[in-house]
Amino acid sequence: MGITVQNITGSTAMVIWPKMASCADTFYSVMYHPNWNSMLSSYSRKSFQKEERVPTTRSSFVVENLTPLTTYIVCVTCQSANPSSDQCRVFNTLERDPASASNTKKELALGIWLTSSVLLLIIAAILLYGCLHILCRRRCERLRGQNGTPKQDHGKAWTKNTAQDSEELGRQSQLMQDTEEKHPGGIQLATIIENPSACKEPVMPTSKSRERMSTTRQCSAIN
């Protein structure tokens, strides 16, 4: 068939073949396989790793994704027929292209950079969330402390007033007891003096007071 392989690189190769009249209404099958050994491999379609179908309007095909420094066999047949030895060619790929190696390095560096950027953004977001959470908690505690201080002061003032009232009542009670012991008849007068509000209610004299009042009246009558 006069099959030729041109423009061989580390990962691509162009296969060219003459047009066949018998394939005018069908298609061409381009089959290729790496590490070919004619002594151990047969020319059946099952022995080939990949197969591409090419329209009959074309007479060339670029094989891609090849492995550098590898021996390949490529065959071209009509309508997926089993190839013969005169329909195949063997070729060797070259070393990796400097341009493709550079592109690979650039892609790898770009992938690493993107991954690192994403990780840094996630870490920054976590730290920012933690700082905001701490600030909000401190602010809430401060507001709670400010709201709780007046209540505490009010409680202390109420306790102090209650204690003062209790002490005042104790003093009045003690004074009333002392007065009653020294002057039993003058308890009502002491009560009136200590508690002026008691003047509003009538004072009921005790028995001793009644006796004194009667004696006083008698003495006044005699005089």
SULRA-V712326 format. One record per residue. N is the residue number from 1. OMEGA is omega in radians with two decimals (999 if undefined). NEAR is the number of other ideal C-beta (glycine too) atoms within 10 Angstrom. Layout:
n	omega	near
N	OMEGA	NEAR
N	OMEGA	NEAR
This chain:
n	omega	near
1	-3.12	17
2	3.13	8
3	3.10	17
4	3.11	13
5	-3.08	17
6	3.09	11
7	-3.13	10
8	3.06	16
9	3.12	17
10	-3.08	19
11	-3.12	17
12	3.06	16
13	3.13	23
14	3.12	14
15	-3.12	24
16	3.13	15
17	3.10	22
18	3.13	10
19	3.13	12
20	-3.12	15
21	-3.10	6
22	-3.13	9
23	-3.06	18
24	-3.07	10
25	-3.10	7
26	-3.11	15
27	3.07	16
28	3.05	23
29	3.10	22
30	-3.09	22
31	3.12	23
32	-3.05	24
33	3.14	17
34	3.07	13
35	-3.08	12
36	3.04	18
37	-3.05	9
38	-3.13	11
39	-3.07	4
40	-3.07	8
41	3.08	13
42	-3.11	9
43	3.07	17
44	-3.11	10
45	3.14	15
46	-3.11	6
47	-3.08	16
48	-3.08	20
49	-3.09	10
50	3.11	12
51	3.14	14
52	3.09	16
53	-3.08	12
54	3.11	17
55	-3.12	9
56	3.10	15
57	-3.13	8
58	3.11	11
59	3.10	14
60	-3.14	14
61	3.13	19
62	3.10	12
63	-3.06	20
64	3.10	10
65	3.09	7
66	3.13	18
67	-3.14	13
68	3.09	15
69	-3.11	10
70	3.09	15
71	-3.13	14
72	2.93	21
73	3.13	21
74	-3.13	24
75	3.12	27
76	3.12	26
77	3.12	22
78	3.01	18
79	3.01	13
80	3.07	13
81	3.07	14
82	-3.06	15
83	3.00	22
84	-3.07	11
85	-3.13	8
86	3.09	10
87	-3.08	19
88	3.06	21
89	3.10	20
90	3.12	12
91	-3.13	19
92	3.08	12
93	-3.11	20
94	3.07	15
95	3.14	10
96	-3.13	15
97	3.08	15
98	-3.14	9
99	3.13	10
100	3.09	14
101	3.11	13
102	3.10	10
103	3.12	11
104	3.11	12
105	3.13	10
106	3.12	10
107	3.11	10
108	3.12	10
109	3.12	10
110	3.12	10
111	3.11	10
112	-3.14	10
113	3.13	10
114	3.13	10
115	3.13	10
116	3.13	10
117	3.13	10
118	3.12	10
119	3.12	10
120	3.11	10
121	3.13	10
122	3.13	10
123	3.12	10
124	3.12	10
125	3.12	10
126	3.13	10
127	3.12	10
128	3.11	10
129	3.12	10
130	3.13	10
131	3.12	10
132	3.13	10
133	3.13	10
134	3.14	10
135	3.13	10
136	-3.14	10
137	3.10	10
138	3.13	10
139	3.12	10
140	3.11	10
141	3.12	10
142	3.12	10
143	3.09	10
144	3.11	10
145	3.12	9
146	3.12	9
147	-3.10	9
148	-3.08	10
149	3.10	10
150	3.14	9
151	3.13	9
152	3.12	9
153	3.12	10
154	3.11	10
155	3.12	10
156	3.13	10
157	3.12	10
158	3.10	10
159	3.13	10
160	3.13	10
161	3.12	10
162	3.12	10
163	3.12	10
164	3.10	10
165	3.13	10
166	3.12	10
167	3.13	10
168	3.11	10
169	3.11	10
170	3.12	10
171	3.14	11
172	3.13	14
173	3.14	11
174	3.13	10
175	3.11	14
176	3.11	15
177	3.14	11
178	-3.13	11
179	-3.14	18
180	3.13	15
181	-3.09	9
182	-3.08	10
183	-3.11	11
184	-3.11	11
185	-3.10	16
186	-3.13	14
187	-3.12	18
188	3.13	16
189	3.09	13
190	3.13	17
191	-3.14	18
192	-3.13	15
193	-3.11	13
194	-3.08	14
195	-3.09	11
196	-3.14	9
197	-3.13	7
198	3.14	12
199	-3.12	11
200	-3.12	6
201	3.13	8
202	-3.11	6
203	3.13	13
204	-3.11	8
205	3.10	13
206	-3.12	13
207	3.13	8
208	3.12	10
209	3.11	17
210	-3.14	12
211	3.14	12
212	-3.14	13
213	3.14	12
214	3.12	10
215	-3.14	10
216	3.13	10
217	3.14	10
218	3.12	10
219	3.12	9
220	3.14	8
221	3.14	7
222	3.12	6
223	999	5
